[in-house]
Amino acid sequence: MTINPPDPSSRVVDQAQRIDPVWDRFLRNMWRRVAALDTRADETDTSKADATQTWVWSTLIQTAADVTYDFPNVCPNGTIEDVTTYCRSGTCTVTVNIDDTALGGSANSASTTIDRTYHGTRNAMTDESDLSVTITSNASALDLTVVIRGTQTLEAS
């Protein structure tokens, strides 16, 4: 429904300071419209994103070596929930570290079979945390994929 405004050159109030009926109707309709929009905006507030969000980070190391690969500033505030590893051929052991401290739980055994390990301790990150992936016991691992999943809590602004 379109609300047409009164003629802008017309008076809003008469000499007795009463609002003109045309302007009164226009302003009341506008007020109802604004109130309806406010109500709809309140309704959408209930569909805000959850404060806790899932995130995923991954890397591909084409030819793995027995070294530590550093990935500074890639993780958000939050926790690492699990690490999944896989390689096209060969095998190796993968340890994920936050600020040079290994995640709790066991390391991943990367091979042609997907290995998903859950980490329930020593898995908290801050904005300044650095992530590293340490490869050991490498036996010609090629196309090593490391996928890290976690959760983060969004900050209210």
Phi and psi restraints in degrees (value plus and minus 20) as a CYANA .aco file:
   2 THR   PHI    -112.4   -72.4
   2 THR   PSI     114.0   154.0
   3 ILE   PHI    -126.4   -86.4
   3 ILE   PSI      92.0   132.0
   4 ASN   PHI    -105.0   -65.0
   4 ASN   PSI     109.4   149.4
   5 PRO   PHI     -92.7   -52.7
   5 PRO   PSI     132.3   172.3
   6 PRO   PHI     -84.0   -44.0
   6 PRO   PSI     146.5   186.5
   7 ASP   PHI     -76.8   -36.8
   7 ASP   PSI     101.8   141.8
   8 PRO   PHI     -81.0   -41.0
   8 PRO   PSI     -41.7    -1.7
   9 SER   PHI    -102.7   -62.7
   9 SER   PSI     -29.3    10.7
  10 SER   PHI     -97.1   -57.1
  10 SER   PSI     136.8   176.8
  11 ARG   PHI     -98.9   -58.9
  11 ARG   PSI     119.0   159.0
  12 VAL   PHI     -97.2   -57.2
  12 VAL   PSI     -58.6   -18.6
  13 VAL   PHI    -145.4  -105.4
  13 VAL   PSI     130.7   170.7
  14 ASP   PHI    -107.0   -67.0
  14 ASP   PSI    -192.9  -152.9
  15 GLN   PHI     -88.1   -48.1
  15 GLN   PSI     -42.0    -2.0
  16 ALA   PHI    -108.8   -68.8
  16 ALA   PSI     -10.0    30.0
  17 GLN   PHI      45.8    85.8
  17 GLN   PSI       7.4    47.4
  18 ARG   PHI    -116.6   -76.6
  18 ARG   PSI     121.0   161.0
  19 ILE   PHI     -92.0   -52.0
  19 ILE   PSI     118.4   158.4
  20 ASP   PHI     -82.3   -42.3
  20 ASP   PSI     116.6   156.6
  21 PRO   PHI     -76.8   -36.8
  21 PRO   PSI     -55.0   -15.0
  22 VAL   PHI     -86.2   -46.2
  22 VAL   PSI     -65.9   -25.9
  23 TRP   PHI     -86.3   -46.3
  23 TRP   PSI     -58.1   -18.1
  24 ASP   PHI     -79.7   -39.7
  24 ASP   PSI     -68.3   -28.3
  25 ARG   PHI     -81.7   -41.7
  25 ARG   PSI     -64.5   -24.5
  26 PHE   PHI     -79.9   -39.9
  26 PHE   PSI     -69.1   -29.1
  27 LEU   PHI     -85.7   -45.7
  27 LEU   PSI     -58.8   -18.8
  28 ARG   PHI     -84.5   -44.5
  28 ARG   PSI     -61.7   -21.7
  29 ASN   PHI     -83.4   -43.4
  29 ASN   PSI     -62.1   -22.1
  30 MET   PHI     -82.5   -42.5
  30 MET   PSI     -62.1   -22.1
  31 TRP   PHI     -82.2   -42.2
  31 TRP   PSI     -63.1   -23.1
  32 ARG   PHI     -80.8   -40.8
  32 ARG   PSI     -61.7   -21.7
  33 ARG   PHI     -82.1   -42.1
  33 ARG   PSI     -65.9   -25.9
  34 VAL   PHI     -83.4   -43.4
  34 VAL   PSI     -63.7   -23.7
  35 ALA   PHI     -82.0   -42.0
  35 ALA   PSI     -60.0   -20.0
  36 ALA   PHI     -85.2   -45.2
  36 ALA   PSI     -60.4   -20.4
  37 LEU   PHI     -85.2   -45.2
  37 LEU   PSI     -59.9   -19.9
  38 ASP   PHI     -80.7   -40.7
  38 ASP   PSI     -62.3   -22.3
  39 THR   PHI     -82.3   -42.3
  39 THR   PSI     -64.4   -24.4
  40 ARG   PHI     -84.6   -44.6
  40 ARG   PSI     -56.9   -16.9
  41 ALA   PHI     -84.3   -44.3
  41 ALA   PSI     -60.8   -20.8
  42 ASP   PHI     -82.1   -42.1
  42 ASP   PSI     -58.5   -18.5
  43 GLU   PHI     -85.0   -45.0
  43 GLU   PSI     -56.0   -16.0
  44 THR   PHI     -93.2   -53.2
  44 THR   PSI     -40.6    -0.6
  45 ASP   PHI     -79.8   -39.8
  45 ASP   PSI     -49.2    -9.2
  46 THR   PHI     -93.1   -53.1
  46 THR   PSI     -32.6     7.4
  47 SER   PHI    -125.8   -85.8
  47 SER   PSI       7.0    47.0
  48 LYS   PHI     -85.0   -45.0
  48 LYS   PSI     139.4   179.4
  49 ALA   PHI     -84.3   -44.3
  49 ALA   PSI     128.1   168.1
  50 ASP   PHI     -82.9   -42.9
  50 ASP   PSI     125.7   165.7
  51 ALA   PHI     -87.6   -47.6
  51 ALA   PSI     -48.3    -8.3
  52 THR   PHI    -119.2   -79.2
  52 THR   PSI     101.5   141.5
  53 GLN   PHI    -139.3   -99.3
  53 GLN   PSI     129.1   169.1
  54 THR   PHI    -109.7   -69.7
  54 THR   PSI     122.0   162.0
  55 TRP   PHI    -153.6  -113.6
  55 TRP   PSI     137.3   177.3
  56 VAL   PHI    -155.8  -115.8
  56 VAL   PSI     117.7   157.7
  57 TRP   PHI    -151.8  -111.8
  57 TRP   PSI     120.5   160.5
  58 SER   PHI    -163.5  -123.5
  58 SER   PSI     139.8   179.8
  59 THR   PHI    -165.9  -125.9
  59 THR   PSI     135.3   175.3
  60 LEU   PHI    -141.0  -101.0
  60 LEU   PSI     104.4   144.4
  61 ILE   PHI    -131.4   -91.4
  61 ILE   PSI      88.2   128.2
  62 GLN   PHI     -83.8   -43.8
  62 GLN   PSI     -68.5   -28.5
  63 THR   PHI    -146.2  -106.2
  63 THR   PSI      80.5   120.5
  64 ALA   PHI     -92.2   -52.2
  64 ALA   PSI     126.5   166.5
  65 ALA   PHI    -150.5  -110.5
  65 ALA   PSI     141.1   181.1
  66 ASP   PHI     -96.5   -56.5
  66 ASP   PSI      54.7    94.7
  67 VAL   PHI    -163.7  -123.7
  67 VAL   PSI     156.1   196.1
  68 THR   PHI    -125.1   -85.1
  68 THR   PSI     106.3   146.3
  69 TYR   PHI    -119.3   -79.3
  69 TYR   PSI     104.3   144.3
  70 ASP   PHI    -117.8   -77.8
  70 ASP   PSI     118.2   158.2
  71 PHE   PHI    -152.8  -112.8
  71 PHE   PSI      62.1   102.1
  72 PRO   PHI     -90.7   -50.7
  72 PRO   PSI     124.9   164.9
  73 ASN   PHI      37.4    77.4
  73 ASN   PSI      18.5    58.5
  74 VAL   PHI    -124.5   -84.5
  74 VAL   PSI     -32.4     7.6
  75 CYS   PHI    -127.6   -87.6
  75 CYS   PSI     121.8   161.8
  76 PRO   PHI    -103.6   -63.6
  76 PRO   PSI     152.6   192.6
  77 ASN   PHI     -76.1   -36.1
  77 ASN   PSI     111.7   151.7
  78 GLY   PHI     132.2   172.2
  78 GLY   PSI    -173.4  -133.4
  79 THR   PHI    -153.2  -113.2
  79 THR   PSI     130.7   170.7
  80 ILE   PHI    -110.1   -70.1
  80 ILE   PSI     107.2   147.2
  81 GLU   PHI    -114.8   -74.8
  81 GLU   PSI     -65.4   -25.4
  82 ASP   PHI    -173.6  -133.6
  82 ASP   PSI     140.3   180.3
  83 VAL   PHI    -147.2  -107.2
  83 VAL   PSI     110.7   150.7
  84 THR   PHI    -137.8   -97.8
  84 THR   PSI     114.3   154.3
  85 THR   PHI    -149.2  -109.2
  85 THR   PSI     134.2   174.2
  86 TYR   PHI    -183.4  -143.4
  86 TYR   PSI     123.8   163.8
  87 CYS   PHI    -156.7  -116.7
  87 CYS   PSI     129.4   169.4
  88 ARG   PHI     -84.7   -44.7
  88 ARG   PSI     -57.9   -17.9
  89 SER   PHI    -173.1  -133.1
  89 SER   PSI     139.8   179.8
  90 GLY   PHI      60.1   100.1
  90 GLY   PSI    -193.7  -153.7
  91 THR   PHI    -165.4  -125.4
  91 THR   PSI     141.4   181.4
  92 CYS   PHI    -188.3  -148.3
  92 CYS   PSI     147.9   187.9
  93 THR   PHI    -125.4   -85.4
  93 THR   PSI     113.0   153.0
  94 VAL   PHI    -137.8   -97.8
  94 VAL   PSI     104.7   144.7
  95 THR   PHI    -138.7   -98.7
  95 THR   PSI     105.2   145.2
  96 VAL   PHI    -115.4   -75.4
  96 VAL   PSI     114.6   154.6
  97 ASN   PHI    -143.1  -103.1
  97 ASN   PSI     124.2   164.2
  98 ILE   PHI    -132.4   -92.4
  98 ILE   PSI      99.6   139.6
  99 ASP   PHI      29.4    69.4
  99 ASP   PSI      29.0    69.0
 100 ASP   PHI      46.8    86.8
 100 ASP   PSI      -7.2    32.8
 101 THR   PHI    -133.0   -93.0
 101 THR   PSI     103.9   143.9
 102 ALA   PHI     -83.7   -43.7
 102 ALA   PSI     124.9   164.9
 103 LEU   PHI     -81.6   -41.6
 103 LEU   PSI     134.2   174.2
 104 GLY   PHI     -88.1   -48.1
 104 GLY   PSI     139.6   179.6
 105 GLY   PHI      71.9   111.9
 105 GLY   PSI    -193.8  -153.8
 106 SER   PHI    -110.6   -70.6
 106 SER   PSI     140.3   180.3
 107 ALA   PHI     -91.9   -51.9
 107 ALA   PSI     144.5   184.5
 108 ASN   PHI    -110.4   -70.4
 108 ASN   PSI     122.4   162.4
 109 SER   PHI    -119.8   -79.8
 109 SER   PSI      85.6   125.6
 110 ALA   PHI    -106.8   -66.8
 110 ALA   PSI     109.5   149.5
 111 SER   PHI    -177.1  -137.1
 111 SER   PSI    -185.4  -145.4
 112 THR   PHI     -95.3   -55.3
 112 THR   PSI     -21.1    18.9
 113 THR   PHI    -126.6   -86.6
 113 THR   PSI     111.2   151.2
 114 ILE   PHI     -84.1   -44.1
 114 ILE   PSI     112.2   152.2
 115 ASP   PHI    -140.5  -100.5
 115 ASP   PSI      98.2   138.2
 116 ARG   PHI    -134.9   -94.9
 116 ARG   PSI     100.1   140.1
 117 THR   PHI    -137.4   -97.4
 117 THR   PSI     112.9   152.9
 118 TYR   PHI    -113.5   -73.5
 118 TYR   PSI     118.3   158.3
 119 HIS   PHI    -142.5  -102.5
 119 HIS   PSI      89.7   129.7
 120 GLY   PHI    -120.6   -80.6
 120 GLY   PSI     -29.0    11.0
 121 THR   PHI    -152.7  -112.7
 121 THR   PSI     140.0   180.0
 122 ARG   PHI      27.8    67.8
 122 ARG   PSI      25.8    65.8
 123 ASN   PHI    -143.6  -103.6
 123 ASN   PSI      -6.8    33.2
 124 ALA   PHI    -106.5   -66.5
 124 ALA   PSI     120.1   160.1
 125 MET   PHI    -144.5  -104.5
 125 MET   PSI     134.2   174.2
 126 THR   PHI    -137.1   -97.1
 126 THR   PSI     155.5   195.5
 127 ASP   PHI     -78.0   -38.0
 127 ASP   PSI     -48.3    -8.3
 128 GLU   PHI    -117.7   -77.7
 128 GLU   PSI     -14.8    25.2
 129 SER   PHI     -88.6   -48.6
 129 SER   PSI     123.4   163.4
 130 ASP   PHI    -130.6   -90.6
 130 ASP   PSI     120.0   160.0
 131 LEU   PHI    -123.5   -83.5
 131 LEU   PSI     120.8   160.8
 132 SER   PHI    -160.4  -120.4
 132 SER   PSI     133.5   173.5
 133 VAL   PHI    -142.9  -102.9
 133 VAL   PSI      98.9   138.9
 134 THR   PHI    -123.0   -83.0
 134 THR   PSI     107.1   147.1
 135 ILE   PHI    -124.5   -84.5
 135 ILE   PSI     108.7   148.7
 136 THR   PHI    -154.3  -114.3
 136 THR   PSI     148.0   188.0
 137 SER   PHI      30.3    70.3
 137 SER   PSI      20.0    60.0
 138 ASN   PHI     -90.7   -50.7
 138 ASN   PSI     106.6   146.6
 139 ALA   PHI    -144.6  -104.6
 139 ALA   PSI      55.2    95.2
 140 SER   PHI      37.8    77.8
 140 SER   PSI      21.8    61.8
 141 ALA   PHI     -90.8   -50.8
 141 ALA   PSI     106.0   146.0
 142 LEU   PHI    -140.4  -100.4
 142 LEU   PSI     124.0   164.0
 143 ASP   PHI      31.1    71.1
 143 ASP   PSI      36.3    76.3
 144 LEU   PHI     -94.4   -54.4
 144 LEU   PSI     102.7   142.7
 145 THR   PHI    -127.5   -87.5
 145 THR   PSI     109.9   149.9
 146 VAL   PHI    -142.1  -102.1
 146 VAL   PSI     101.3   141.3
 147 VAL   PHI    -139.1   -99.1
 147 VAL   PSI     106.0   146.0
 148 ILE   PHI    -135.7   -95.7
 148 ILE   PSI     108.7   148.7
 149 ARG   PHI    -137.4   -97.4
 149 ARG   PSI     124.4   164.4
 150 GLY   PHI    -177.8  -137.8
 150 GLY   PSI    -192.2  -152.2
 151 THR   PHI    -148.4  -108.4
 151 THR   PSI     132.9   172.9
 152 GLN   PHI    -158.7  -118.7
 152 GLN   PSI     132.9   172.9
 153 THR   PHI    -123.8   -83.8
 153 THR   PSI     102.1   142.1
 154 LEU   PHI     -90.5   -50.5
 154 LEU   PSI     122.9   162.9
 155 GLU   PHI    -108.8   -68.8
 155 GLU   PSI     114.8   154.8
 156 ALA   PHI     -95.6   -55.6
 156 ALA   PSI     120.3   160.3
